[in-house]
Amino acid sequence: MLNMQKFHTYILIALVVGLFLVQWQINKVDRKLTCIYNQVNALPAFIVPELRADFTALQKQVELVESACDKSYIFSGIKN
């Protein structure tokens, strides 16, 4: 009977660790997709001459993309 309780405990621990790892991978993929999304949305600011003329808006787009695509943010989830 005691062995069955240990077995259930080990299964529960394995499930909790597995769910944690799955959630971590999902968050990492979400941060990578956010980076890609921000890069695609920033393209018009670099391509359209009227948008390129506004330096402050262009600088804002660059900072947004840099912050979303920082490798430490993608892998740890912590922005510097």
Secondary structure as GFF3:
##gff-version 3
##sequence-region A 1 80
A	DSSP	alpha_helix	2	47	.	.	.	ID=ss1
A	DSSP	alpha_helix	49	53	.	.	.	ID=ss2
A	DSSP	alpha_helix	55	68	.	.	.	ID=ss3
A	DSSP	alpha_helix	71	76	.	.	.	ID=ss4
###
